[in-house]
Amino acid sequence: MSKLTIEIPAELKEILDRYPEVQWGHVAEKALWDFARKVRLADQIAARSKLSENAAESIGRAIKVGLRRRYAKPAR
């Protein structure tokens, strides 16, 4: 098994130190596995996609504009 060293904010360290009974290494490993599986799945989906990066960016911009219009507060 390999080791991974990360830096965490002091506030998080204080919380972790308050609960020494929790095996934080296992919690971190599970979280990393969960995220890694999602990234791998996204890569697999993207590899089969026929959508170009430019087209995806264009769709993303259109969605953001639509959301901004939908949820914008009316001028008073």
ABEGO torsion letter per residue (X at the ends): XBBBBBBBBAAAAAAAAABAABBAAAAAAAAAAAAAAAAAAAAAAAAABABBAAAAAAAAAAAAAAAAAAABBBBX
